[in-house]
Amino acid sequence: MRRKQLLRSAAILVLVCFLVACTTTRTVDLGAAPALAQEVRPGDRVAIITGDGRELAFEVVRVEDDVLVGATERVPQDEIARLEVTHFSPWRTAGMAGGGALLGLAVAGLVFVAVAPAIILGATP
């Protein structure tokens, strides 16, 4: 039973790592950004605080000159006081998948090394 709990905990930890690795979030300095379209792409999720204090969060459908467009939102750049962009990172996800596979192999190897002698000798772990 204890082994089952350990494996379940390890699986949950690996899953959480995968979910975190799939995305990156960064704050965009609008004063230094040459164009909004270079910082934000369709499919990115944005969190915006406007100059008048409104908080918006949506997925970008398209980026027009200096306007972010969501399914029901349209926010001009000059109204944005703070902009955070979250987008999917396939390279980080691939790295985590490889790391997770290696971790799984390492855990399986450790379990085999710990349990195999007992099985071979006929004892129960």
JOKA-V282293 format. One record per backbone hydrogen bond with DSSP energy under -1.0 kcal/mol. CO is the residue of the C=O (numbers start at 1). NH is the residue of the N-H. E is the energy in kcal/mol with one decimal. If there is no record, write none. Layout:
CO|NH|E ; CO|NH|E
This chain:
1|5|-1.8 ; 2|6|-2.2 ; 3|7|-2.6 ; 4|8|-2.3 ; 5|9|-2.5 ; 6|10|-2.3 ; 7|11|-2.4 ; 8|12|-2.2 ; 9|13|-2.2 ; 10|14|-2.4 ; 11|15|-2.3 ; 12|16|-2.4 ; 13|17|-2.1 ; 14|18|-2.2 ; 15|19|-2.3 ; 16|20|-2.2 ; 17|21|-2.2 ; 18|22|-1.2 ; 22|89|-3.0 ; 24|87|-2.1 ; 26|85|-3.0 ; 28|30|-1.1 ; 29|33|-1.4 ; 35|38|-1.2 ; 36|39|-1.2 ; 36|40|-2.0 ; 41|44|-2.2 ; 44|60|-3.2 ; 45|86|-3.3 ; 46|58|-1.8 ; 47|84|-2.4 ; 48|56|-2.9 ; 49|81|-2.6 ; 49|82|-2.0 ; 50|53|-2.0 ; 54|50|-2.5 ; 56|48|-3.2 ; 58|46|-2.9 ; 60|43|-3.0 ; 62|69|-2.3 ; 64|67|-1.6 ; 66|77|-3.4 ; 67|64|-2.4 ; 68|75|-2.8 ; 69|61|-3.3 ; 69|62|-1.7 ; 73|70|-2.5 ; 75|68|-2.6 ; 76|79|-1.8 ; 77|80|-1.7 ; 79|51|-2.1 ; 82|49|-2.2 ; 83|28|-2.8 ; 84|47|-2.2 ; 85|26|-2.2 ; 86|45|-3.1 ; 87|24|-2.2 ; 89|93|-2.1 ; 90|94|-2.5 ; 91|95|-2.2 ; 92|96|-2.3 ; 93|97|-2.4 ; 94|98|-2.4 ; 95|99|-2.6 ; 96|100|-3.0 ; 97|101|-2.3 ; 98|102|-2.3 ; 99|103|-2.5 ; 100|104|-2.5 ; 101|105|-2.3 ; 102|106|-2.5 ; 103|107|-2.6 ; 104|108|-2.5 ; 105|109|-2.5 ; 106|110|-2.4 ; 107|111|-2.5 ; 108|112|-2.5 ; 109|113|-2.6 ; 110|114|-2.1 ; 111|115|-2.5 ; 112|116|-3.0 ; 115|119|-1.9 ; 116|120|-2.9 ; 117|121|-2.3 ; 118|123|-1.9
